[in-house]
Amino acid sequence: MHISTDPTTPRRTLLILAAGLGSRFGGFKQVAAIGGSGEIALDYALYDGWRAGFAEAVFVIRPELEPFLREHLEPRLDGRLSLRFVYQDPADLPAGFTLPAGRQKPWGPGQA
């Protein structure tokens, strides 16, 4: 595989939607270890993205996941991909819409 170093070639960005609560799973599945050395599913997704030529990964997450993800992922990436985090907030709605009283859960990938 050839990855261009030409500065006129657009950088490819991997978008990862990972703000779910994991209600049926019983916790944040985004940070559950599944590999023999403590790998999480996102480790595999980032590795595959890097091998496919992506230069950056943007995570749409819940704010409380960022510290764990930074601590876990940054050393493993060793500068291969840059990471950015954006938050999915249930109250971040288009004009004319209001958050129903008591709503805590994200709206899902459509809102992200």
Backbone as a printed PyTorch tensor [residue, N CA C, xyz], in Angstrom:
tensor([[[  0.8520,  -1.1770,   0.0000],
         [  0.0000,   0.0000,   0.0000],
         [  0.8950,   1.2360,   0.0000]],

        [[  0.5090,   2.2200,  -0.7960],
         [  1.2530,   3.4650,  -0.8580],
         [  0.4410,   4.5730,  -0.1860]],

        [[  1.0320,   5.2670,   0.7700],
         [  0.3970,   6.4130,   1.4170],
         [  1.1450,   7.6510,   0.9600]],

        [[  0.4370,   8.5500,   0.3130],
         [  1.0460,   9.7370,  -0.2600],
         [  1.5640,  10.6820,   0.8250]],

        [[  2.7380,  11.2420,   0.5910],
         [  3.2680,  12.2860,   1.4710],
         [  3.1780,  13.6460,   0.7880]],

        [[  2.5180,  13.6880,  -0.3720],
         [  2.3220,  14.9270,  -1.1190],
         [  1.4080,  15.8520,  -0.3200]],

        [[  1.8550,  17.0910,   0.0090],
         [  1.0300,  17.9910,   0.8250],
         [ -0.2680,  18.4180,   0.1450]],

        [[ -0.3780,  18.2170,  -1.1640],
         [ -1.6310,  18.5720,  -1.8540],
         [ -2.6650,  17.4510,  -1.7650]],

        [[ -2.2460,  16.2840,  -1.3030],
         [ -3.1800,  15.1700,  -1.1310],
         [ -3.9880,  15.4050,   0.1310]],

        [[ -5.3150,  15.3410,   0.0470],
         [ -6.1310,  15.5830,   1.2490],
         [ -5.8520,  14.5420,   2.3330]],

        [[ -5.8500,  15.0210,   3.5760],
         [ -5.7190,  14.1030,   4.7180],
         [ -7.0280,  13.3690,   4.8860]],

        [[ -6.9460,  12.0980,   5.1100],
         [ -8.1540,  11.3110,   5.3350],
         [ -8.4000,  11.2200,   6.8370]],

        [[ -9.6490,  11.5060,   7.2320],
         [-10.0230,  11.5010,   8.6400],
         [-11.0140,  10.3910,   8.9060]],

        [[-10.7180,   9.6010,   9.9090],
         [-11.5780,   8.5180,  10.3510],
         [-12.5200,   9.0660,  11.4140]],

        [[-13.8110,   8.9210,  11.2110],
         [-14.8090,   9.3770,  12.1790],
         [-15.3270,   8.1710,  12.9400]],

        [[-15.2040,   8.2210,  14.2720],
         [-15.6350,   7.1020,  15.1170],
         [-16.7130,   7.5980,  16.0590]],

        [[-17.9180,   7.0350,  15.9130],
         [-19.0460,   7.3920,  16.7700],
         [-19.0300,   6.4420,  17.9660]],

        [[-18.6830,   6.9590,  19.1370],
         [-18.4980,   6.1080,  20.3130],
         [-19.0890,   6.7440,  21.5660]],

        [[-20.2540,   7.3630,  21.4360],
         [-20.8550,   8.0400,  22.5840],
         [-21.9190,   7.1920,  23.2840]],

        [[-22.1700,   5.9990,  22.7930],
         [-23.2380,   5.1720,  23.3680],
         [-23.0100,   4.8300,  24.8280]],

        [[-24.1030,   4.5830,  25.5160],
         [-24.0460,   4.2600,  26.9440],
         [-23.7480,   2.7920,  27.2140]],

        [[-23.9860,   1.9280,  26.2490],
         [-23.7820,   0.4990,  26.4790],
         [-24.8000,  -0.0660,  27.4440]],

        [[-26.0440,   0.4080,  27.3770],
         [-27.0900,  -0.0210,  28.3120],
         [-27.2870,  -1.5340,  28.2910]],

        [[-27.4060,  -2.1160,  27.1140],
         [-27.6070,  -3.5670,  27.0200],
         [-26.3240,  -4.3160,  27.3660]],

        [[-25.1860,  -3.7010,  27.1000],
         [-23.8920,  -4.3160,  27.3850],
         [-23.6010,  -4.3290,  28.8810]],

        [[-24.1200,  -3.3260,  29.5890],
         [-23.8920,  -3.2360,  31.0300],
         [-22.7710,  -2.2850,  31.4060]],

        [[-22.4100,  -1.3960,  30.5220],
         [-21.3510,  -0.4160,  30.7890],
         [-20.7960,   0.0950,  29.4780]],

        [[-19.7460,   0.8940,  29.5800],
         [-19.1530,   1.4850,  28.3850],
         [-18.3810,   0.4210,  27.6030]],

        [[-18.9780,  -0.0990,  26.5500],
         [-18.3100,  -1.1290,  25.7560],
         [-17.0900,  -0.5810,  25.0400]],

        [[-17.0380,   0.7520,  24.8670],
         [-15.9060,   1.3760,  24.1870],
         [-14.5920,   1.1140,  24.9090]],

        [[-14.6200,   0.8890,  26.2090],
         [-13.3960,   0.7430,  26.9860],
         [-13.2190,  -0.6670,  27.5550]],

        [[-14.0520,  -1.6060,  27.1150],
         [-13.9370,  -2.9840,  27.5940],
         [-12.7710,  -3.6800,  26.8960]],

        [[-11.8900,  -4.2690,  27.6910],
         [-10.7470,  -5.0040,  27.1300],
         [-11.2410,  -6.2710,  26.4510]],

        [[-10.7970,  -6.4810,  25.2150],
         [-11.1960,  -7.6820,  24.4850],
         [ -9.9950,  -8.4600,  23.9650]],

        [[ -8.8200,  -7.8520,  23.9730],
         [ -7.6220,  -8.5110,  23.4640],
         [ -6.7740,  -9.0840,  24.5770]],

        [[ -5.8600,  -9.9310,  24.2140],
         [ -4.9860, -10.5920,  25.1760],
         [ -4.0580,  -9.6590,  25.9250]],

        [[ -3.7980,  -8.4870,  25.3820],
         [ -2.9260,  -7.5140,  26.0460],
         [ -3.6970,  -6.2630,  26.4480]],

        [[ -4.9920,  -6.4210,  26.7110],
         [ -5.8130,  -5.3000,  27.1500],
         [ -6.3330,  -4.4240,  26.0310]],

        [[ -6.2470,  -4.8920,  24.7830],
         [ -6.7490,  -4.0880,  23.6720],
         [ -8.2600,  -3.9030,  23.7920]],

        [[ -8.7080,  -2.7270,  23.3680],
         [-10.1380,  -2.4520,  23.2720],
         [-10.4850,  -2.4480,  21.7860]],

        [[-11.7670,  -2.5250,  21.4490],
         [-12.1740,  -2.5880,  20.0430],
         [-11.6190,  -1.4030,  19.2500]],

        [[-11.5290,  -0.2400,  19.8850],
         [-11.0330,   0.9390,  19.1890],
         [ -9.5590,   0.8120,  18.7930]],

        [[ -8.7870,   0.0340,  19.5320],
         [ -7.3960,  -0.2080,  19.1330],
         [ -7.3530,  -0.8360,  17.7430]],

        [[ -8.2070,  -1.7970,  17.5110],
         [ -8.2370,  -2.4920,  16.2250],
         [ -8.7510,  -1.5750,  15.1200]],

        [[ -9.7640,  -0.7860,  15.4160],
         [-10.3080,   0.1390,  14.4220],
         [ -9.2530,   1.1730,  14.0150]],

        [[ -8.5210,   1.7020,  14.9850],
         [ -7.4880,   2.6920,  14.6780],
         [ -6.3360,   2.0770,  13.8950]],

        [[ -5.9500,   0.8840,  14.2570],
         [ -4.8750,   0.2100,  13.5220],
         [ -5.2850,  -0.0040,  12.0680]],

        [[ -6.4890,  -0.5130,  11.8640],
         [ -6.9730,  -0.7280,  10.4970],
         [ -7.0690,   0.5900,   9.7370]],

        [[ -7.5250,   1.6530,  10.4160],
         [ -7.5960,   2.9650,   9.7840],
         [ -6.2330,   3.4800,   9.3840]],

        [[ -5.2590,   3.3350,  10.2620],
         [ -3.8930,   3.7580,   9.9590],
         [ -3.3440,   2.9880,   8.7640]],

        [[ -3.5540,   1.6720,   8.7600],
         [ -3.0670,   0.8450,   7.6430],
         [ -3.7470,   1.2200,   6.3280]],

        [[ -4.9770,   1.7280,   6.4080],
         [ -5.7180,   2.1260,   5.2080],
         [ -5.3710,   3.5390,   4.7510]],

        [[ -4.5140,   4.2330,   5.4930],
         [ -4.0520,   5.5450,   5.0590],
         [ -4.6730,   6.7340,   5.7590]],

        [[ -5.4550,   6.5060,   6.8070],
         [ -6.0230,   7.6360,   7.5450],
         [ -4.9320,   8.2900,   8.3810]],

        [[ -4.9920,   9.6200,   8.4750],
         [ -3.9820,  10.3740,   9.2210],
         [ -4.5140,  10.8920,  10.5470]],

        [[ -5.8180,  10.8990,  10.6970],
         [ -6.4450,  11.4900,  11.8840],
         [ -7.6900,  10.6780,  12.2280]],

        [[ -7.9990,  10.6390,  13.5220],
         [ -9.2400,  10.0190,  13.9770],
         [ -9.9760,  11.0340,  14.8440]],

        [[-11.2500,  11.2240,  14.5420],
         [-12.1040,  12.1000,  15.3310],
         [-13.1250,  11.2020,  16.0240]],

        [[-13.1580,  11.2970,  17.3350],
         [-14.0880,  10.5120,  18.1380],
         [-15.2450,  11.3910,  18.5810]],

        [[-16.4560,  10.9240,  18.3640],
         [-17.6400,  11.5660,  18.9450],
         [-17.9550,  10.7300,  20.1800]],

        [[-17.7980,  11.3490,  21.3630],
         [-17.8690,  10.5950,  22.6160],
         [-18.6320,  11.3630,  23.6880]],

        [[-18.8170,  10.7020,  24.8010],
         [-19.2930,  11.3360,  26.0240],
         [-18.0570,  11.9170,  26.7300]],

        [[-18.1800,  13.0720,  27.3530],
         [-16.9960,  13.7180,  27.9590],
         [-16.2360,  12.8270,  28.9450]],

        [[-16.9360,  12.0060,  29.6890],
         [-16.2550,  11.1970,  30.7070],
         [-15.3690,  10.1040,  30.1210]],

        [[-15.4780,   9.8240,  28.8280],
         [-14.6280,   8.8080,  28.2040],
         [-13.2690,   9.3560,  27.7570]],

        [[-13.1680,  10.6510,  27.5580],
         [-11.9360,  11.2120,  26.9920],
         [-10.6810,  10.8920,  27.8030]],

        [[-10.6680,  11.0670,  29.1300],
         [ -9.4140,  10.7820,  29.8540],
         [ -8.9340,   9.3400,  29.6520]],

        [[ -9.8460,   8.3770,  29.7430],
         [ -9.4370,   6.9860,  29.5440],
         [ -8.9210,   6.7680,  28.1270]],

        [[ -9.6680,   7.2650,  27.1330],
         [ -9.2680,   7.0380,  25.7450],
         [ -7.9160,   7.6710,  25.4470]],

        [[ -7.6920,   8.8800,  25.9230],
         [ -6.3790,   9.5160,  25.7060],
         [ -5.2660,   8.6800,  26.3360]],

        [[ -5.4620,   8.3130,  27.5920],
         [ -4.4300,   7.5620,  28.3160],
         [ -4.1690,   6.2020,  27.6710]],

        [[ -5.2270,   5.5720,  27.1880],
         [ -5.0900,   4.2410,  26.6030],
         [ -4.5450,   4.2900,  25.1760]],

        [[ -5.0830,   5.1910,  24.3520],
         [ -4.7860,   5.1600,  22.9210],
         [ -3.5070,   5.8930,  22.5210]],

        [[ -3.2480,   7.0500,  23.0950],
         [ -2.1150,   7.8550,  22.6260],
         [ -0.7820,   7.1000,  22.6730]],

        [[ -0.4460,   6.4070,  23.7690],
         [  0.8370,   5.6850,  23.7690],
         [  0.8820,   4.5630,  22.7250]],

        [[ -0.2380,   3.9410,  22.4840],
         [ -0.2790,   2.8320,  21.5210],
         [ -0.1560,   3.3280,  20.0840]],

        [[ -0.6360,   4.5320,  19.8230],
         [ -0.5820,   5.0750,  18.4630],
         [  0.8170,   5.5450,  18.0910]],

        [[  1.5780,   5.9590,  19.0730],
         [  2.9560,   6.3900,  18.8500],
         [  3.0580,   7.3930,  17.7010]],

        [[  2.1010,   8.3330,  17.6380],
         [  2.1380,   9.3880,  16.6300],
         [  1.6710,   8.9860,  15.2440]],

        [[  1.2160,   7.7550,  15.0560],
         [  0.7860,   7.3170,  13.7220],
         [ -0.4700,   8.0390,  13.2490]],

        [[ -1.3610,   8.3350,  14.1680],
         [ -2.6090,   9.0450,  13.8740],
         [ -2.7560,  10.1570,  14.8920]],

        [[ -3.3100,  11.2780,  14.4660],
         [ -3.6440,  12.3030,  15.4530],
         [ -5.0740,  12.0510,  15.9100]],

        [[ -5.3440,  12.3750,  17.1580],
         [ -6.6670,  12.1520,  17.7420],
         [ -7.3320,  13.4760,  18.0700]],

        [[ -8.6320,  13.5310,  17.8370],
         [ -9.4490,  14.6610,  18.2910],
         [-10.7090,  14.0750,  18.9050]],

        [[-11.2130,  14.7810,  19.8970],
         [-12.4250,  14.3440,  20.5830],
         [-13.4600,  15.4470,  20.5350]],

        [[-14.6700,  15.0990,  20.1760],
         [-15.8010,  16.0170,  20.2370],
         [-16.8820,  15.3190,  21.0430]],

        [[-17.6960,  16.1180,  21.7010],
         [-18.6980,  15.5700,  22.6060],
         [-20.0860,  15.5970,  21.9950]],

        [[-20.8000,  14.5060,  22.2080],
         [-22.2040,  14.4610,  21.8320],
         [-23.0090,  14.8330,  23.0750]],

        [[-23.7770,  15.8960,  22.9650],
         [-24.5480,  16.4290,  24.0760],
         [-26.0290,  16.3680,  23.7170]],

        [[-26.8600,  15.6910,  24.5320],
         [-28.2910,  15.6000,  24.2250],
         [-28.9590,  16.9610,  24.0600]],

        [[-28.4230,  18.0100,  24.6850],
         [-29.0310,  19.3380,  24.6050],
         [-28.6140,  20.1080,  23.3440]],

        [[-27.6650,  19.5780,  22.5870],
         [-27.1970,  20.2480,  21.3790],
         [-28.1420,  19.8910,  20.2260]],

        [[-29.1950,  20.6760,  20.1100],
         [-30.2610,  20.4000,  19.1420],
         [-30.4210,  21.5490,  18.1550]],

        [[-30.9700,  21.2520,  16.9800],
         [-31.2260,  22.3350,  16.0180],
         [-32.2310,  23.3400,  16.5660]],

        [[-32.1850,  24.5450,  16.0190],
         [-33.1230,  25.5960,  16.4230],
         [-34.5600,  25.0890,  16.2900]],

        [[-35.3800,  25.4190,  17.2720],
         [-36.7780,  25.0210,  17.2550],
         [-37.0670,  23.7170,  17.9760]],

        [[-36.0280,  22.9950,  18.3940],
         [-36.2140,  21.7420,  19.1170],
         [-35.8050,  21.9440,  20.5680]],

        [[-36.4410,  21.2430,  21.4820],
         [-36.0950,  21.3260,  22.9020],
         [-35.8750,  19.9360,  23.4570]],

        [[-35.0590,  19.8760,  24.4620],
         [-34.7520,  18.6200,  25.1300],
         [-35.9070,  18.2410,  26.0380]],

        [[-36.4760,  17.0310,  25.8760],
         [-37.5420,  16.6200,  26.7880],
         [-37.0390,  16.5620,  28.2340]],

        [[-37.8830,  16.9190,  29.1510],
         [-37.5160,  16.8990,  30.5740],
         [-37.0270,  15.5100,  30.9670]],

        [[-35.8900,  15.4800,  31.6490],
         [-35.3460,  14.2260,  32.1530],
         [-34.5150,  13.4370,  31.1630]],

        [[-34.4210,  13.8630,  29.9210],
         [-33.6410,  13.1240,  28.9220],
         [-32.1640,  13.2070,  29.2720]],

        [[-31.5030,  12.0510,  29.4360],
         [-30.0820,  11.9800,  29.7560],
         [-29.2800,  11.3240,  28.6230]],

        [[-29.9150,  10.4450,  27.8870],
         [-29.2190,   9.6550,  26.8830],
         [-28.9370,  10.4690,  25.6150]],

        [[-27.8310,  10.1360,  24.9200],
         [-27.5840,  10.7530,  23.6230],
         [-28.6810,  10.3410,  22.6420]],

        [[-28.8190,  11.0920,  21.5680],
         [-29.8440,  10.8190,  20.5670],
         [-29.4190,   9.7540,  19.5660]],

        [[-28.1960,   9.3510,  19.5840],
         [-27.7380,   8.3220,  18.6550],
         [-26.9060,   8.8890,  17.5160]],

        [[-26.5640,   8.0470,  16.5560],
         [-25.6760,   8.4590,  15.4850],
         [-26.2260,   9.5790,  14.6070]],

        [[-27.5200,   9.6820,  14.4580],
         [-28.0890,  10.7500,  13.6510],
         [-27.7340,  12.1150,  14.1970]],

        [[-27.7770,  12.2810,  15.5060],
         [-27.4080,  13.5610,  16.1100],
         [-25.8910,  13.7660,  16.0200]],

        [[-25.1420,  12.7150,  16.2070],
         [-23.6790,  12.8240,  16.1620],
         [-23.2420,  13.3640,  14.8300]]])
